[in-house]
Amino acid sequence: MIGFFGTLFARAEPKLSEATVRDAPAIAALHAASFRRGWSEQEVETMLADRHVVAHRALCGARLGGFIMARLVIDEAEILSVAVARAQQGRGIGRQLLTLHLRRLAGLGARTVFLEVDEHNSAAIRLYDRAGFREVSRRANYYAGEGGHSTAALVLRRDL
Ligand SMILES: CC(C)(COP(=O)(O)OP(=O)(O)OC[C@H]1O[C@@H](n2cnc3c(N)ncnc32)[C@H](O)[C@@H]1OP(=O)(O)O)[C@@H](O)C(=O)NCCC(=O)NCCS
């Protein structure tokens, strides 16, 4: 039975929509599974309730397949996080979420979008590069990596 529902989850076409505070538990769980420093449910709830925060989700069946969040202040947005569930990666969900999100941010008045990405995160760098983001600066020793090695953050920008 679990296998059957697992297959349904894996095959379901993602449905993209705005995320609300009710998505906080699922977003916190996916964030924790995706990053070394996870966000608590409370932190996610606070962000989703913030009127400057814009968030989208991708549902695969009834389950959260991915999310993206940005903070928009006047005409400048910063992407705070994007993640796709491991089993759903490589299906274009990240690209679909980013495209929808950028369109929504533009509609809300954003002229510029910034984000930070680990220099070794090739999947994310490719996603952003294909979406027209370009490197504007680099923060050395920004992320704590494996075995005490730290890695740089690339600061990327795209004008809308
Ligand atoms: C980055 C992430 C959101 C991409 O989501 P996704 O749904 O797998 O991405 P897509 O299927 O839309 O693919 C987007 C691009 O990335 C490429 N890509 C996907 N996975 C990749 C991988 N493991 N290695 C290299 N490139 C990869 C795809 O080929 C595609 O590029 P293309 O259009 O030139 O073919 C996902 O890998 C993820 O959640 N990673 C963990 C969290 C994270 O690092 N978030 C980003 C923080 S800045």
The ligand as a Tripos MOL2 file, in Angstrom:
@<TRIPOS>MOLECULE
LIG
   48    50     1     0     0
SMALL
NO_CHARGES

@<TRIPOS>ATOM
      1 C1         18.2570   23.1450   -6.7610 C.3       1 LIG1
      2 C2         16.9210   22.3840   -6.8450 C.3       1 LIG1
      3 C3         15.8180   23.2390   -6.2330 C.3       1 LIG1
      4 C4         16.6070   22.1170   -8.3380 C.3       1 LIG1
      5 O1         15.2880   21.5560   -8.3970 O.3       1 LIG1
      6 P1         14.8960   20.5050   -9.5420 P.3       1 LIG1
      7 O2         13.4220   20.4030   -9.5720 O.co2     1 LIG1
      8 O3         15.6590   19.2590   -9.3590 O.co2     1 LIG1
      9 O4         15.4380   21.2640  -10.8370 O.3       1 LIG1
     10 P2         14.9210   21.1100  -12.3240 P.3       1 LIG1
     11 O5         14.5280   19.6780  -12.5840 O.co2     1 LIG1
     12 O6         13.9180   22.1680  -12.6060 O.co2     1 LIG1
     13 O7         16.2540   21.4150  -13.1180 O.3       1 LIG1
     14 C5         16.7500   22.7320  -13.2170 C.3       1 LIG1
     15 C6         18.1180   22.6790  -13.8940 C.3       1 LIG1
     16 O8         19.0710   22.1320  -12.9870 O.3       1 LIG1
     17 C7         19.6930   20.9900  -13.5570 C.3       1 LIG1
     18 N1         19.9070   20.0130  -12.5060 N.ar      1 LIG1
     19 C8         18.9740   19.3950  -11.7480 C.ar      1 LIG1
     20 N2         19.5750   18.5500  -10.8910 N.ar      1 LIG1
     21 C9         20.8960   18.6300  -11.1460 C.ar      1 LIG1
     22 C10        22.0430   18.0230  -10.5830 C.ar      1 LIG1
     23 N3         21.9400   17.1390   -9.5890 N.pl3     1 LIG1
     24 N4         23.2600   18.3690  -11.0780 N.ar      1 LIG1
     25 C11        23.3800   19.2660  -12.0750 C.ar      1 LIG1
     26 N5         22.3310   19.8970  -12.6490 N.ar      1 LIG1
     27 C12        21.1200   19.5700  -12.1850 C.ar      1 LIG1
     28 C13        18.7240   20.4840  -14.5870 C.3       1 LIG1
     29 O9         19.3840   19.7470  -15.5990 O.3       1 LIG1
     30 C14        18.1270   21.7580  -15.1120 C.3       1 LIG1
     31 O10        18.9750   22.3800  -16.0400 O.3       1 LIG1
     32 P3         18.5990   22.3120  -17.6000 P.3       1 LIG1
     33 O11        17.3040   23.0730  -17.7180 O.co2     1 LIG1
     34 O12        19.7470   22.9880  -18.2340 O.co2     1 LIG1
     35 O13        18.4580   20.8680  -17.9450 O.co2     1 LIG1
     36 C15        17.0390   20.9920   -6.1390 C.3       1 LIG1
     37 O14        18.1730   20.3190   -6.6360 O.3       1 LIG1
     38 C16        17.0920   21.0770   -4.6270 C.2       1 LIG1
     39 O15        16.0700   21.1620   -3.9580 O.2       1 LIG1
     40 N6         18.3140   21.0380   -4.0430 N.am      1 LIG1
     41 C17        18.4800   21.0670   -2.5820 C.3       1 LIG1
     42 C18        18.1460   22.4350   -2.0140 C.3       1 LIG1
     43 C19        18.9920   23.5150   -2.6620 C.2       1 LIG1
     44 O16        20.1970   23.3660   -2.8450 O.2       1 LIG1
     45 N7         18.3560   24.6430   -2.9870 N.am      1 LIG1
     46 C20        19.0090   25.7910   -3.5970 C.3       1 LIG1
     47 C21        19.5850   26.6740   -2.5320 C.3       1 LIG1
     48 S1         20.2980   28.1500   -3.2180 S.3       1 LIG1
@<TRIPOS>BOND
     1     1     2 1
     2     2     3 1
     3     2     4 1
     4     2    36 1
     5     4     5 1
     6     5     6 1
     7     6     7 2
     8     6     8 1
     9     6     9 1
    10     9    10 1
    11    10    11 2
    12    10    12 1
    13    10    13 1
    14    13    14 1
    15    14    15 1
    16    15    16 1
    17    15    30 1
    18    16    17 1
    19    17    18 1
    20    17    28 1
    21    18    19 ar
    22    18    27 ar
    23    19    20 ar
    24    20    21 ar
    25    21    22 ar
    26    21    27 ar
    27    22    23 1
    28    22    24 ar
    29    24    25 ar
    30    25    26 ar
    31    26    27 ar
    32    28    29 1
    33    28    30 1
    34    30    31 1
    35    31    32 1
    36    32    33 2
    37    32    34 1
    38    32    35 1
    39    36    37 1
    40    36    38 1
    41    38    39 2
    42    38    40 1
    43    40    41 1
    44    41    42 1
    45    42    43 1
    46    43    44 2
    47    43    45 1
    48    45    46 1
    49    46    47 1
    50    47    48 1
@<TRIPOS>SUBSTRUCTURE
     1 LIG1         1 GROUP 0 **** ****
